[in-house]
Amino acid sequence: MSGAVRKVTIIGSGNWGSAIAKIVGSNASRHPDLFNSEVRMWVFEEEVNGEKLSHIINTTHENVKYLPGITLPSNVLAVPDVVESVSDADILVWVLPHQFVKRICNQIKANVKQGAVSLSCIKGLQDSTEIALISTLIREELGTECSVLMGANIANEVAKEEFSEATIGCNDADMCDVYQNLFTTSYFKTTAVQDKETVELCGALKNIVAVAAGFIDGMGLGGNTKAASSE
């Protein structure tokens, strides 16, 4: 798809998914030569104060349940039907809990555009007796190449435009450039490397280290103990 204008869909609309939607929506508008201006975001439909969440997002441009107080770009369209949300999309950005990935793949696989690619922002591994990457699951289920974006990021801080960084793992040099244009902002720096598997595995292991660091803080121990726990 070199030189083509790509349509982007975000699969997931929780805290992190909405923060990613803010970035992607903004960059889609900034790069009309690269991306379609409309960015669809699949929303698991639920009611908030008697109104459908998708309707609230589309009328107020705010995910009042999962990212309150943050304005989403007006070109981000909340879509409650996951099959409709991926229709004609060239890039699928996955931002939902890992345990739901396979089920969603099964729902959309017949409707994914030929030649589409995926990028996973999901930290974690498949529920399996062996180490299995989420990107591998997506690739095997959908037949799409799947890159990753990983970083030690807190969604609320990214959404508030506090400076953060992340690493894109993508084994296709041309798509590395596309993804950097899709995700890089003045407050969210990305670096792209052609080693997807290592980036994704480090993203998963980061969470383990973070949990250990929390235990150490709770025990009243210091930095030396944190350093020792990561060795």
Phi, psi and chi 1 to 4 in degrees:
 res  aa     phi    psi   chi1   chi2   chi3   chi4
   1 MET       -   27.7  -74.4 -165.0   60.4      -
   2 SER   -57.8  127.8  178.3      -      -      -
   3 GLY    84.7   -7.0      -      -      -      -
   4 ALA   -83.5  154.9      -      -      -      -
   5 VAL   -85.6  123.6  174.3      -      -      -
   6 ARG  -101.8  140.3  -64.1  167.4  168.0   86.9
   7 LYS   -93.3  136.3  -66.2 -175.9   69.7  173.1
   8 VAL  -117.3  134.6 -176.7      -      -      -
   9 THR  -122.8  136.4  -71.3      -      -      -
  10 ILE  -102.9  121.8  -61.0  166.0      -      -
  11 ILE   -97.8   97.7  -57.7  176.7      -      -
  12 GLY   128.7  143.7      -      -      -      -
  13 SER  -146.0   29.9   57.6      -      -      -
  14 GLY   -79.2 -154.1      -      -      -      -
  15 ASN   -59.4  -54.3 -171.1 -128.1      -      -
  16 TRP   -72.7  -39.3 -174.3 -140.6      -      -
  17 GLY   -60.9  -39.7      -      -      -      -
  18 SER   -70.8  -36.0  -63.4      -      -      -
  19 ALA   -64.3  -40.8      -      -      -      -
  20 ILE   -65.9  -37.7  -72.4  -67.2      -      -
  21 ALA   -60.9  -37.7      -      -      -      -
  22 LYS   -61.5  -44.1  178.3 -179.0  176.2 -179.0
  23 ILE   -67.0  -50.3  -69.1  171.4      -      -
  24 VAL   -66.0  -42.0  170.3      -      -      -
  25 GLY   -61.0  -43.9      -      -      -      -
  26 SER   -62.6  -45.1  175.4      -      -      -
  27 ASN   -72.1  -30.5  -79.2  -19.6      -      -
  28 ALA   -62.8  -37.6      -      -      -      -
  29 SER   -70.7  -35.1  -65.9      -      -      -
  30 ARG   -74.0  -23.3  -72.0  179.0   56.3 -125.8
  31 HIS  -124.7   67.3  -60.7  -69.8      -      -
  32 PRO   -65.3  -18.0   25.1  -34.6      -      -
  33 ASP   -78.0  -14.7   55.1  -37.1      -      -
  34 LEU  -110.6  -34.8  -62.7  176.1      -      -
  35 PHE  -132.1  145.1  -53.6  109.4      -      -
  36 ASN   -64.1  140.2 -172.0  -69.4      -      -
  37 SER   -66.5  -30.5   61.1      -      -      -
  38 GLU   -82.0  124.1 -178.7 -177.3  -88.7      -
  39 VAL  -113.3  116.3  174.1      -      -      -
  40 ARG   -86.2  143.0  -65.0  179.2 -179.1  177.1
  41 MET  -129.2  116.2  177.5  175.1   69.8      -
  42 TRP   -71.0  128.2  172.9   56.8      -      -
  43 VAL  -117.4  122.8  173.7      -      -      -
  44 PHE   -68.9  111.9 -179.7   77.8      -      -
  45 GLU   -66.6  132.6 -166.6   69.1  -78.0      -
  46 GLU  -153.3  166.9   51.4 -168.7  -51.6      -
  47 GLU  -103.5  139.7  -71.2 -162.2   -6.1      -
  48 VAL  -126.2  115.1  178.5      -      -      -
  49 ASN    52.2   41.2  -64.0  -34.3      -      -
  50 GLY    82.7    0.0      -      -      -      -
  51 GLU  -115.5  148.0  -72.5 -170.6   77.2      -
  52 LYS   -69.1  135.9  -68.0 -178.1  177.3 -180.0
  53 LEU   -60.2  -40.2 -178.4   56.9      -      -
  54 SER   -61.3  -38.7   61.4      -      -      -
  55 HIS   -66.3  -41.1  176.3   72.9      -      -
  56 ILE   -60.5  -45.8  -65.5  172.0      -      -
  57 ILE   -62.7  -42.3  -67.1  171.4      -      -
  58 ASN   -74.0  -21.7  -73.2  -25.5      -      -
  59 THR   -99.2  -32.2   54.3      -      -      -
  60 THR  -106.3  -13.3   69.1      -      -      -
  61 HIS    58.6   41.5  -52.8  -64.0      -      -
  62 GLU  -146.9  132.7  179.4 -176.2   -6.6      -
  63 ASN   -88.2   90.4 -171.7  -25.9      -      -
  64 VAL   -67.4  -20.1  -65.0      -      -      -
  65 LYS   -89.1  -43.1 -178.4  165.5 -175.2  179.4
  66 TYR  -107.8  -18.1  -64.5  106.5      -      -
  67 LEU  -146.6   61.5 -164.1   63.5      -      -
  68 PRO   -66.1  146.4   23.9  -33.2      -      -
  69 GLY    85.9   -0.9      -      -      -      -
  70 ILE  -114.3  128.4  -60.3  -63.6      -      -
  71 THR   -87.6  126.0  -59.4      -      -      -
  72 LEU   -88.8  151.0  -58.7  178.3      -      -
  73 PRO   -57.9  146.4  -24.2   34.9      -      -
  74 SER   -68.5  -16.1   59.0      -      -      -
  75 ASN   -86.4    1.3   60.0  -43.5      -      -
  76 VAL   -87.0  119.0  173.2      -      -      -
  77 LEU  -108.9  118.3  177.4   66.8      -      -
  78 ALA   -77.3  127.0      -      -      -      -
  79 VAL  -125.5  118.9  179.9      -      -      -
  80 PRO   -79.8  -13.3   26.7  -33.3      -      -
  81 ASP   -98.8  113.7 -176.1  -33.3      -      -
  82 VAL   -65.6  -34.8   68.1      -      -      -
  83 VAL   -66.0  -44.3  173.7      -      -      -
  84 GLU   -62.4  -37.2  179.1 -173.9  -13.1      -
  85 SER   -64.4  -32.0   75.0      -      -      -
  86 VAL   -92.8   -5.9  -55.4      -      -      -
  87 SER   -58.5  124.3  176.1      -      -      -
  88 ASP    68.8    8.2  -64.7  -33.0      -      -
  89 ALA   -75.2  140.8      -      -      -      -
  90 ASP   -95.5  -28.4  -58.9  -65.7      -      -
  91 ILE  -128.3  124.0  -61.5  175.6      -      -
  92 LEU  -106.4  117.9  -53.3  177.9      -      -
  93 VAL  -102.8  115.9  179.6      -      -      -
  94 TRP   -94.3  121.3  -66.3   77.3      -      -
  95 VAL  -144.2   72.7 -157.5      -      -      -
  96 LEU  -148.6  163.7   73.5  168.7      -      -
  97 PRO   -56.6  139.3  -26.7   35.9      -      -
  98 HIS   -60.6  -27.7   72.0  -83.6      -      -
  99 GLN   -70.8  -11.9   63.0  -93.7   30.3      -
 100 PHE  -100.0   -3.9  -59.3  125.6      -      -
 101 VAL   -62.9  -48.3  171.0      -      -      -
 102 LYS   -63.4  -40.3 -172.4  167.3 -174.3  177.1
 103 ARG   -62.9  -42.5 -173.3 -176.4   76.3 -168.7
 104 ILE   -67.4  -39.2  -63.5  -59.7      -      -
 105 CYS   -56.4  -45.1  -76.8      -      -      -
 106 ASN   -63.4  -33.4  -71.7  -26.6      -      -
 107 GLN   -72.0  -34.4  -71.8 -179.4 -115.9      -
 108 ILE  -105.1  -11.7   68.3  173.2      -      -
 109 LYS   -57.2  -33.3   63.6  173.5   55.6  176.7
 110 ALA   -74.8  -12.2      -      -      -      -
 111 ASN  -115.8    3.3  -61.6   87.5      -      -
 112 VAL   -76.2  131.6  172.0      -      -      -
 113 LYS   -62.3  137.5 -178.2  178.9  179.4  179.6
 114 GLN   -63.1  132.2 -174.0  173.4    3.4      -
 115 GLY    89.8   -3.5      -      -      -      -
 116 ALA   -66.6  156.2      -      -      -      -
 117 VAL  -126.8  160.5  -65.1      -      -      -
 118 SER  -121.1  155.2  -70.0      -      -      -
 119 LEU  -137.9  127.8 -179.9  139.2      -      -
 120 SER  -101.5  129.5  170.6      -      -      -
 121 CYS  -104.3   18.1  -59.3      -      -      -
 122 ILE   -92.5  121.5  -56.5  166.1      -      -
 123 LYS   -91.9  129.2  -61.2 -176.2 -177.3   76.5
 124 GLY   140.6 -179.6      -      -      -      -
 125 LEU  -126.7  162.9  -59.2  171.1      -      -
 126 GLN   -64.7  150.6  -67.1 -174.1   52.4      -
 127 ASP   -73.5  101.4  -65.4  -33.1      -      -
 128 SER  -156.6  161.2  173.1      -      -      -
 129 THR   -76.5  -12.4   55.6      -      -      -
 130 GLU  -122.6  160.8  -60.4  177.9   -6.8      -
 131 ILE   -67.8  120.0  -66.2  177.2      -      -
 132 ALA  -137.9  127.8      -      -      -      -
 133 LEU   -80.4  147.3  -58.4  174.7      -      -
 134 ILE   -63.0  -38.5  -61.1  -62.5      -      -
 135 SER   -62.9  -33.4   64.7      -      -      -
 136 THR   -66.8  -41.6  -59.4      -      -      -
 137 LEU   -59.7  -47.6  170.9   62.1      -      -
 138 ILE   -62.4  -44.3  -65.5  170.9      -      -
 139 ARG   -63.0  -43.1  175.8  174.4   54.5   80.8
 140 GLU   -70.8  -36.6  -69.7  177.3  -12.2      -
 141 GLU   -75.9  -38.5  -69.4  -68.4  -35.4      -
 142 LEU  -103.5  -17.8  -62.5 -175.5      -      -
 143 GLY    73.9   21.9      -      -      -      -
 144 THR  -108.9  147.8   68.2      -      -      -
 145 GLU   -65.7  143.0  -72.9  -58.2  -43.7      -
 146 CYS  -132.4  115.4 -174.0      -      -      -
 147 SER   -94.0 -178.2  -58.3      -      -      -
 148 VAL  -139.8  155.9  -60.9      -      -      -
 149 LEU  -130.4  120.4 -177.8  144.5      -      -
 150 MET  -132.7  143.8  -60.1  -75.8  150.0      -
 151 GLY  -172.4  162.1      -      -      -      -
 152 ALA   -85.8   77.1      -      -      -      -
 153 ASN  -121.7  142.0  -61.1  -52.5      -      -
 154 ILE  -105.2  124.0  -63.1  172.7      -      -
 155 ALA   -54.9  -45.5      -      -      -      -
 156 ASN   -60.8  -38.5  -73.4  -11.3      -      -
 157 GLU   -69.8  -39.1  -66.4 -178.8    6.4      -
 158 VAL   -63.1  -44.9  172.7      -      -      -
 159 ALA   -63.3  -30.5      -      -      -      -
 160 LYS   -82.9    3.3  -68.0  175.7 -177.7  176.2
 161 GLU    66.7   32.5  -57.3 -172.1    5.8      -
 162 GLU   -80.3  136.4  -62.6  178.6   13.1      -
 163 PHE   -58.9  132.0 -174.9   77.5      -      -
 164 SER  -143.6  168.3  -50.9      -      -      -
 165 GLU  -143.1  158.4   64.1   82.8   31.9      -
 166 ALA  -150.4  161.8      -      -      -      -
 167 THR  -113.7  131.6  -58.4      -      -      -
 168 ILE   -96.5  126.2  -64.3  166.6      -      -
 169 GLY  -105.8  115.1      -      -      -      -
 170 CYS  -150.2  127.2  174.7      -      -      -
 171 ASN   -87.0    3.4  -64.8  -22.2      -      -
 172 ASP  -112.3  114.6 -179.3  -34.6      -      -
 173 ALA   -60.1  -39.3      -      -      -      -
 174 ASP   -65.3  -40.8  -69.4  -24.6      -      -
 175 MET   -71.7  -25.4  -74.7  -54.7  -61.8      -
 176 CYS   -56.0  -45.0  -77.6      -      -      -
 177 ASP   -65.2  -40.8  -68.3  -22.5      -      -
 178 VAL   -62.0  -46.6  172.0      -      -      -
 179 TYR   -66.9  -35.4  -72.9  136.9      -      -
 180 GLN   -65.2  -37.9  -76.7 -159.5  -83.7      -
 181 ASN   -67.1  -28.3  -79.7  -51.4      -      -
 182 LEU   -78.2  -30.3 -172.4   59.8      -      -
 183 PHE  -114.8  -21.9  -70.1  102.4      -      -
 184 THR   -77.5  132.7  -60.5      -      -      -
 185 THR  -135.3 -178.6   69.9      -      -      -
 186 SER   -66.1  -23.5   60.3      -      -      -
 187 TYR  -111.8   -5.5   61.1   88.6      -      -
 188 PHE  -130.1   97.3 -167.3   70.2      -      -
 189 LYS   -87.2  135.8  176.2 -173.9  175.5 -176.3
 190 THR  -122.6  146.5   67.7      -      -      -
 191 THR  -122.7  132.7  -57.9      -      -      -
 192 ALA  -107.0  133.2      -      -      -      -
 193 VAL  -131.3  149.1  -61.6      -      -      -
 194 GLN   -92.8   60.6  -65.8 -179.3   57.1      -
 195 ASP  -151.1   69.3 -170.4   -5.6      -      -
 196 LYS   -57.2  -45.7  172.6 -171.6   68.0  178.0
 197 GLU   -62.9  -43.0  -67.5   78.6   10.0      -
 198 THR   -65.6  -42.9  -60.8      -      -      -
 199 VAL   -60.3  -44.7  172.1      -      -      -
 200 GLU   -67.5  -41.9 -174.7  171.5    8.9      -
 201 LEU   -65.0  -39.7 -169.0   56.1      -      -
 202 CYS   -64.4  -35.5  -72.8      -      -      -
 203 GLY   -62.7  -39.1      -      -      -      -
 204 ALA   -71.0  -42.5      -      -      -      -
 205 LEU   -68.4  -27.6  -66.1  175.1      -      -
 206 LYS   -57.3  -39.3 -175.7  -84.8  -58.4  177.4
 207 ASN   -64.8  -35.9  -77.1   -6.0      -      -
 208 ILE   -64.5  -44.5  -61.8  172.6      -      -
 209 VAL   -63.3  -38.7  174.0      -      -      -
 210 ALA   -63.9  -40.9      -      -      -      -
 211 VAL   -63.8  -43.3  169.6      -      -      -
 212 ALA   -61.4  -40.2      -      -      -      -
 213 ALA   -63.3  -37.7      -      -      -      -
 214 GLY   -65.0  -40.5      -      -      -      -
 215 PHE   -60.8  -41.9  -71.2  158.1      -      -
 216 ILE   -65.9  -41.4  -70.5  166.2      -      -
 217 ASP   -60.2  -42.5  -78.2  -18.7      -      -
 218 GLY   -64.5  -28.0      -      -      -      -
 219 MET   -84.8   -4.3  -64.6  168.3   67.0      -
 220 GLY    77.4   20.0      -      -      -      -
 221 LEU   -92.8  173.1  -58.3  174.9      -      -
 222 GLY  -111.3 -163.8      -      -      -      -
 223 GLY   -63.7  -35.8      -      -      -      -
 224 ASN   -61.1  -39.9  -72.5  -13.6      -      -
 225 THR   -66.7  -39.1  -49.3      -      -      -
 226 LYS   -61.6  -43.2  -73.6 -177.6 -176.2  177.1
 227 ALA   -63.7  -40.2      -      -      -      -
 228 ALA   -66.6  -33.3      -      -      -      -
 229 SER   -70.3  -21.2   72.3      -      -      -
 230 SER   -94.1   -2.2   63.3      -      -      -
 231 GLU   -84.5      -  -68.5 -178.2   -1.5      -
